[in-house]
Amino acid sequence: MSTKKLTDKVALVTGGSRGLGAAIAKRLADDGATVALTYTSSPQKADEVVLAIKAAGGQALALRADSANVEAVKNAVAETVKAFGRIDILVNNAGVGAFALIDEFSLDDFDRLIAVNVKGVFVATQEAVRHMGEGGRIIMIGSVNSDIMPIAGGSVYALTKGAIASFTRGLARDLGPRGITVNNIQPGPIDTDMNPADGTFADRMKSITALQRYGRSEEVADMVSYLASAEASFVTGANLKIDGGFAA
Ligand SMILES: NC(=O)c1ccc[n+]([C@@H]2O[C@H](COP(=O)([O-])OP(=O)(O)OC[C@H]3O[C@@H](n4cnc5c(N)ncnc54)[C@H](OP(=O)(O)O)[C@@H]3O)[C@@H](O)[C@H]2O)c1
């Protein structure tokens, strides 16, 4: 008999093919959860995550679902339930960035950021909670940028992540009576394709960060693992920074 802390739980991780989402999917599977993950443009990477989970003895499924497409998101939730029977843990991780000064920020980019980072999160959450019972977990991957945006050009990205912080507080009130917790993890700079530790902004980011380095996706996955577990049963409505002291 397995004694892993998420044995018998089913998790859906959006944007699980690369970066934070891939590390989160693997970590939840290590903890014993059965994991469905979505992707848009990286089927091969998504398959690699599924294969790694299966090779370690876990169960996983990759689903193509653009978070900007309402029907695709609804379908991903339905496919997860069809394959695994229910959803206990939803990790709203899929997200995109676009950076430009306000005079130059295109409406197309504005609409895309709202569609993926905000509307996609709303739809996935609304659909998933229909299948979630007592002990359910909604975990957002927001950003420290909802509270601190130290460079110009990030206003719309910060806006979307601020929306997630507010949504988290309100949702915790909606879902508390059902025994479902809702929390928002707010990472600082984490070394991924979106924000590489050797990228254009990297030196500036490190100099602002108390620990003077980028975080690793696995460090964020550790926090997801905690919030997904029974250990975090009294944590809800929280916006939790994991930023190496970026906002200290
Ligand atoms: N890295 C950081 O420093 C940092 C800091 C704070 C917050 N965050 C947040 O953390 C989350 C993950 O970021 P990351 O750094 O891991 O980014 P990443 O390296 O760019 O990976 C993004 C992941 O999301 C998926 N994705 C992108 N657009 C999608 C869409 N429309 N529908 C479904 N999936 C989509 C990608 O899938 P495909 O491979 O199929 O494209 C990929 O798996 C985002 O919400 C981001 O805002 C990141």
The ligand as an SDF file (V2000), in Angstrom:
LIG
                    3D

 48 52  0  0  0  0  0  0  0  0999 V2000
    9.1450   32.1910  -15.0010 N   0  0  0  0  0  0  0  0  0  0  0  0
    8.8930   33.1940  -14.1580 C   0  0  0  0  0  0  0  0  0  0  0  0
    9.7890   33.9650  -13.7760 O   0  0  0  0  0  0  0  0  0  0  0  0
    7.5140   33.3960  -13.6220 C   0  0  0  0  0  0  0  0  0  0  0  0
    7.3720   34.2600  -12.5250 C   0  0  0  0  0  0  0  0  0  0  0  0
    6.1090   34.4830  -12.0020 C   0  0  0  0  0  0  0  0  0  0  0  0
    5.0150   33.8410  -12.5520 C   0  0  0  0  0  0  0  0  0  0  0  0
    5.1860   33.0170  -13.6160 N   0  0  0  0  0  0  0  0  0  0  0  0
    3.9770   32.3750  -14.1480 C   0  0  0  0  0  0  0  0  0  0  0  0
    4.1490   30.9830  -14.1090 O   0  0  0  0  0  0  0  0  0  0  0  0
    3.3760   30.3650  -15.1460 C   0  0  0  0  0  0  0  0  0  0  0  0
    4.2690   29.4490  -15.9760 C   0  0  0  0  0  0  0  0  0  0  0  0
    5.3090   30.2400  -16.5130 O   0  0  0  0  0  0  0  0  0  0  0  0
    6.6560   29.5990  -17.1110 P   0  0  0  0  0  0  0  0  0  0  0  0
    7.7410   30.5230  -16.7330 O   0  0  0  0  0  0  0  0  0  0  0  0
    6.7370   28.1690  -16.7930 O   0  0  0  0  0  0  0  0  0  0  0  0
    6.3520   29.8220  -18.6650 O   0  0  0  0  0  0  0  0  0  0  0  0
    6.8750   29.0250  -19.9510 P   0  0  0  0  0  0  0  0  0  0  0  0
    8.2330   28.5040  -19.6970 O   0  0  0  0  0  0  0  0  0  0  0  0
    6.6550   29.9650  -21.0870 O   0  0  0  0  0  0  0  0  0  0  0  0
    5.8530   27.7850  -20.0640 O   0  0  0  0  0  0  0  0  0  0  0  0
    4.4930   28.0960  -20.2520 C   0  0  0  0  0  0  0  0  0  0  0  0
    3.6690   26.8330  -20.2210 C   0  0  0  0  0  0  0  0  0  0  0  0
    2.3020   27.2460  -20.3740 O   0  0  0  0  0  0  0  0  0  0  0  0
    1.7920   26.6950  -21.5770 C   0  0  0  0  0  0  0  0  0  0  0  0
    0.9540   27.6500  -22.2580 N   0  0  0  0  0  0  0  0  0  0  0  0
    1.2850   28.8660  -22.7580 C   0  0  0  0  0  0  0  0  0  0  0  0
    0.2260   29.4250  -23.3470 N   0  0  0  0  0  0  0  0  0  0  0  0
   -0.7860   28.5400  -23.2160 C   0  0  0  0  0  0  0  0  0  0  0  0
   -2.1410   28.5300  -23.6310 C   0  0  0  0  0  0  0  0  0  0  0  0
   -2.6770   29.5420  -24.3100 N   0  0  0  0  0  0  0  0  0  0  0  0
   -2.9010   27.4610  -23.3280 N   0  0  0  0  0  0  0  0  0  0  0  0
   -2.3760   26.3910  -22.6600 C   0  0  0  0  0  0  0  0  0  0  0  0
   -1.1010   26.3390  -22.2590 N   0  0  0  0  0  0  0  0  0  0  0  0
   -0.3260   27.4080  -22.5440 C   0  0  0  0  0  0  0  0  0  0  0  0
    2.9720   26.3170  -22.4070 C   0  0  0  0  0  0  0  0  0  0  0  0
    2.5400   25.2810  -23.2700 O   0  0  0  0  0  0  0  0  0  0  0  0
    3.2160   25.0210  -24.7320 P   0  0  0  0  0  0  0  0  0  0  0  0
    4.5380   24.4340  -24.4130 O   0  0  0  0  0  0  0  0  0  0  0  0
    2.3080   24.0670  -25.4130 O   0  0  0  0  0  0  0  0  0  0  0  0
    3.3160   26.3600  -25.3800 O   0  0  0  0  0  0  0  0  0  0  0  0
    3.9730   25.8930  -21.3350 C   0  0  0  0  0  0  0  0  0  0  0  0
    3.7330   24.5800  -20.9060 O   0  0  0  0  0  0  0  0  0  0  0  0
    2.7530   31.5190  -15.9430 C   0  0  0  0  0  0  0  0  0  0  0  0
    1.4450   31.7470  -15.4910 O   0  0  0  0  0  0  0  0  0  0  0  0
    3.6550   32.6930  -15.5770 C   0  0  0  0  0  0  0  0  0  0  0  0
    2.9860   33.9220  -15.7360 O   0  0  0  0  0  0  0  0  0  0  0  0
    6.4040   32.7600  -14.1640 C   0  0  0  0  0  0  0  0  0  0  0  0
  1  2  1  0
  2  3  2  0
  2  4  1  0
  4  5  1  0
  4 48  2  0
  5  6  2  0
  6  7  1  0
  7  8  2  0
  8  9  1  0
  8 48  1  0
  9 10  1  0
  9 46  1  0
 10 11  1  0
 11 12  1  0
 11 44  1  0
 12 13  1  0
 13 14  1  0
 14 15  2  0
 14 16  1  0
 14 17  1  0
 17 18  1  0
 18 19  2  0
 18 20  1  0
 18 21  1  0
 21 22  1  0
 22 23  1  0
 23 24  1  0
 23 42  1  0
 24 25  1  0
 25 26  1  0
 25 36  1  0
 26 27  1  0
 26 35  1  0
 27 28  2  0
 28 29  1  0
 29 30  1  0
 29 35  2  0
 30 31  1  0
 30 32  2  0
 32 33  1  0
 33 34  2  0
 34 35  1  0
 36 37  1  0
 36 42  1  0
 37 38  1  0
 38 39  2  0
 38 40  1  0
 38 41  1  0
 42 43  1  0
 44 45  1  0
 44 46  1  0
 46 47  1  0
M  CHG  2   8   1  16  -1
M  END
$$$$
